[in-house]
Amino acid sequence: MRRVDLLSAMFEGRVLVAMGVYALLAATEPFLEQGIERACDDNPPALWFFEHLGLPLLRAACIIAFVYLAYPALFGLRDAPALGILLAAHAGATGTLLGIAFLVALFAPLVPLLHRHPELVLPIQGMLATALLFEWLTEWLHMSSVSPWPGSDVMALALGVAWLMHRLARRIGHLLGTSADAATGRAGYDVLAVHVVTMIAQLPVILIYGTGLAARIAI
């Protein structure tokens, strides 16, 4: 299995496809949310259920889809055992990943740091899912003693990039959305653009973590 560096991994075909699919899902989410809110306008319990359980579950599914589609370039690898092989070796693998990502989103408001910096939730979800997938990969390689800790330097870089990218993405998304509003004569594109761009902007953080993990494997 050949390794590539972080910048090369970001432009790998699998990663670009994964980002594209993720972007489409992110763009669809606000419309789905609005539709459900209208449908549940006279049903407060159903609306509460969607906002507090359904929406976090939906976003968790989106991040798992990205991790799956980006593998093995997620780890800066050009080739690796097929994803199906790793999943087949672990019963309920997808459910486990989805459950972890969902719980992080569900309990994030109770954690002071995540309550103040909600932009960290998505990267943490992605990194936890990536860590578990990495454990399955190292187990298949008979290197299960390798831990999913890439080092303090990589983690500091990942968290710093998450904070910076969120702020840059909000500015860029607002500019794009405002331009779209002006060009079409309609309002609302600014909100949509900020939402999509901020979600996409956190994906490189997951790649930083994943390629940092791959550096621990002697390939």
C-alpha positions as CSV (number, residue, x, y, z in Angstrom):
1,M,0.0,0.0,0.0
2,R,1.5,3.3,-1.1
3,R,1.1,6.5,1.0
4,V,0.6,10.0,-0.3
5,D,0.9,13.3,1.5
6,L,-2.0,15.4,2.8
7,L,-2.2,17.8,-0.2
8,S,-2.2,14.9,-2.6
9,A,-4.8,13.0,-0.6
10,M,-7.1,16.1,-0.7
11,F,-7.1,15.9,-4.5
12,E,-7.5,12.2,-4.8
13,G,-10.5,11.2,-6.9
14,R,-12.2,9.3,-4.0
15,V,-11.9,12.3,-1.7
16,L,-13.2,14.8,-4.4
17,V,-16.2,12.5,-5.0
18,A,-16.8,12.2,-1.3
19,M,-16.7,15.9,-0.9
20,G,-19.1,16.4,-3.8
21,V,-21.6,13.9,-2.3
22,Y,-21.3,15.5,1.1
23,A,-21.8,19.0,-0.4
24,L,-25.0,17.8,-2.1
25,L,-26.3,16.3,1.2
26,A,-25.4,19.5,3.0
27,A,-27.2,21.6,0.5
28,T,-30.3,19.3,0.7
29,E,-30.5,19.5,4.5
30,P,-31.9,23.0,4.9
31,F,-34.7,22.3,2.3
32,L,-35.6,19.0,4.1
33,E,-35.5,20.9,7.4
34,Q,-37.9,23.6,6.2
35,G,-40.2,21.0,4.7
36,I,-40.4,19.0,7.9
37,E,-40.9,22.2,10.0
38,R,-43.9,23.2,7.8
39,A,-45.3,19.6,8.0
40,C,-44.9,19.6,11.7
41,D,-46.1,23.1,12.3
42,D,-49.1,21.9,14.3
43,N,-47.3,19.0,15.9
44,P,-44.7,20.4,18.4
45,P,-43.6,17.0,19.7
46,A,-42.8,15.7,16.2
47,L,-40.9,18.9,15.5
48,W,-38.9,18.6,18.7
49,F,-38.1,15.0,17.8
50,F,-36.8,16.0,14.4
51,E,-34.7,19.0,15.7
52,H,-33.2,17.2,18.6
53,L,-32.9,13.6,17.3
54,G,-33.6,13.5,13.6
55,L,-31.3,16.3,12.5
56,P,-28.3,15.1,14.5
57,L,-28.8,11.6,13.1
58,L,-29.0,13.0,9.6
59,R,-25.8,14.9,10.0
60,A,-24.1,11.9,11.5
61,A,-25.1,9.8,8.5
62,C,-23.6,12.5,6.2
63,I,-20.2,12.4,7.9
64,I,-20.2,8.6,7.9
65,A,-21.0,8.7,4.1
66,F,-18.0,11.0,3.6
67,V,-15.6,8.7,5.6
68,Y,-16.7,5.7,3.7
69,L,-16.5,7.3,0.3
70,A,-13.1,8.9,1.0
71,Y,-11.5,5.6,2.1
72,P,-8.6,4.7,1.6
73,A,-7.5,8.2,0.5
74,L,-8.8,9.3,3.8
75,F,-5.6,7.8,5.3
76,G,-3.4,9.1,2.5
77,L,-3.3,5.6,0.9
78,R,-3.6,4.8,-2.8
79,D,-4.6,1.2,-2.2
80,A,-5.8,-0.8,0.8
81,P,-8.2,-3.7,1.5
82,A,-11.7,-3.0,0.2
83,L,-14.1,-1.2,2.6
84,G,-16.5,-4.1,2.3
85,I,-13.8,-6.5,3.7
86,L,-13.3,-4.3,6.8
87,L,-17.0,-3.9,7.4
88,A,-17.7,-7.6,6.9
89,A,-15.3,-8.5,9.6
90,H,-17.2,-6.4,12.1
91,A,-20.9,-7.1,12.6
92,G,-22.9,-3.9,12.9
93,A,-19.9,-1.7,11.9
94,T,-22.0,1.0,10.2
95,G,-24.4,1.1,13.1
96,T,-21.6,1.5,15.5
97,L,-20.1,4.4,13.5
98,L,-23.4,6.1,13.1
99,G,-24.2,5.6,16.8
100,I,-20.9,7.2,17.9
101,A,-21.4,10.2,15.6
102,F,-25.0,10.6,16.7
103,L,-24.1,10.6,20.4
104,V,-21.4,13.2,19.9
105,A,-23.9,15.5,18.3
106,L,-26.6,14.7,20.8
107,F,-24.5,15.4,23.9
108,A,-22.3,18.2,22.5
109,P,-24.4,21.0,24.0
110,L,-23.7,19.6,27.4
111,V,-19.9,19.9,27.0
112,P,-18.8,23.5,27.7
113,L,-16.1,23.6,25.0
114,L,-18.4,22.2,22.3
115,H,-21.2,24.4,23.4
116,R,-19.0,27.4,22.9
117,H,-17.4,26.1,19.7
118,P,-20.1,24.0,17.8
119,E,-17.8,24.0,14.7
120,L,-15.7,21.4,16.5
121,V,-18.6,18.8,16.6
122,L,-18.4,17.8,12.9
123,P,-14.6,17.3,13.0
124,I,-14.8,15.3,16.2
125,Q,-17.5,13.1,14.7
126,G,-15.4,12.5,11.6
127,M,-12.2,11.8,13.6
128,L,-13.9,9.3,15.8
129,A,-15.4,7.5,12.8
130,T,-12.0,7.6,11.1
131,A,-10.3,6.3,14.3
132,L,-12.6,3.3,14.4
133,L,-12.1,2.6,10.7
134,F,-8.3,2.8,11.2
135,E,-8.5,0.3,14.0
136,W,-10.3,-2.1,11.6
137,L,-7.6,-1.5,9.0
138,T,-4.7,-2.1,11.4
139,E,-6.4,-5.2,12.6
140,W,-6.6,-6.5,9.0
141,L,-2.9,-5.6,8.6
142,H,-2.1,-7.5,11.9
143,M,-0.9,-4.2,13.4
144,S,-3.6,-3.9,16.1
145,S,-1.0,-2.5,18.5
146,V,-0.9,0.8,16.6
147,S,-3.2,3.2,18.4
148,P,-5.5,5.8,16.6
149,W,-3.5,8.7,18.2
150,P,-1.6,10.6,15.5
151,G,0.4,12.6,18.0
152,S,-0.1,15.9,19.8
153,D,1.2,18.0,16.9
154,V,-1.3,16.5,14.5
155,M,-4.2,16.9,16.9
156,A,-3.2,20.5,17.7
157,L,-3.0,21.2,13.9
158,A,-6.4,19.6,13.3
159,L,-8.2,21.6,16.0
160,G,-6.5,24.8,15.0
161,V,-7.5,24.3,11.3
162,A,-11.1,23.5,12.4
163,W,-11.3,26.8,14.3
164,L,-9.7,28.8,11.4
165,M,-11.6,27.1,8.6
166,H,-15.0,27.7,10.3
167,R,-14.4,31.4,10.5
168,L,-13.0,31.7,6.9
169,A,-15.9,29.6,5.6
170,R,-18.5,31.8,7.2
171,R,-17.0,34.9,5.5
172,I,-16.7,33.1,2.1
173,G,-20.2,31.6,2.4
174,H,-21.7,35.0,3.3
175,L,-20.0,36.6,0.3
176,L,-21.1,33.9,-2.1
177,G,-24.7,33.9,-0.7
178,T,-25.0,37.7,-0.9
179,S,-23.8,37.7,-4.5
180,A,-26.3,34.9,-5.3
181,D,-29.1,36.9,-3.7
182,A,-28.2,40.0,-5.6
183,A,-27.9,38.1,-8.9
184,T,-31.2,36.3,-8.6
185,G,-33.2,38.9,-6.8
186,R,-34.1,36.4,-4.1
187,A,-33.2,36.1,-0.5
188,G,-32.0,33.1,1.4
189,Y,-28.9,32.0,-0.6
190,D,-26.7,33.7,2.0
191,V,-28.0,31.3,4.7
192,L,-27.7,28.3,2.4
193,A,-24.2,29.2,1.2
194,V,-22.9,29.7,4.8
195,H,-24.3,26.4,5.8
196,V,-22.8,24.4,3.0
197,V,-19.4,26.1,2.9
198,T,-18.9,25.8,6.7
199,M,-19.8,22.1,6.6
200,I,-17.4,21.4,3.7
201,A,-14.6,23.5,5.2
202,Q,-14.3,21.1,8.1
203,L,-13.6,18.0,5.9
204,P,-9.9,18.8,5.5
205,V,-9.6,18.5,9.3
206,I,-10.6,14.9,9.0
207,L,-8.0,14.3,6.3
208,I,-5.3,15.9,8.5
209,Y,-6.2,13.4,11.2
210,G,-6.5,10.4,8.8
211,T,-3.2,11.0,7.1
212,G,-1.6,11.6,10.5
213,L,-2.7,8.1,11.5
214,A,-1.4,6.5,8.3
215,A,2.0,7.9,9.2
216,R,2.0,5.5,12.1
217,I,1.9,2.5,9.8
218,A,5.1,1.2,8.3
219,I,4.1,0.8,4.7
